[in-house]
């Protein structure tokens, strides 16, 4: 029985499209149009807004109780 080694034909983190092999970054940008920088900026903005809301709620409760 002959054994075939298929590991050389596989590319880790790639997707075969037609005759081309796309790298993992190209596959991610094809599926999700937002770049990692924009995602990081969006998350930073959301964290900032949540912290500001928490501060306003805390100050409001502090003045209400006091």
Order of alpha helices (4+ residues) and beta strands (2+ residues): beta-beta-alpha-alpha
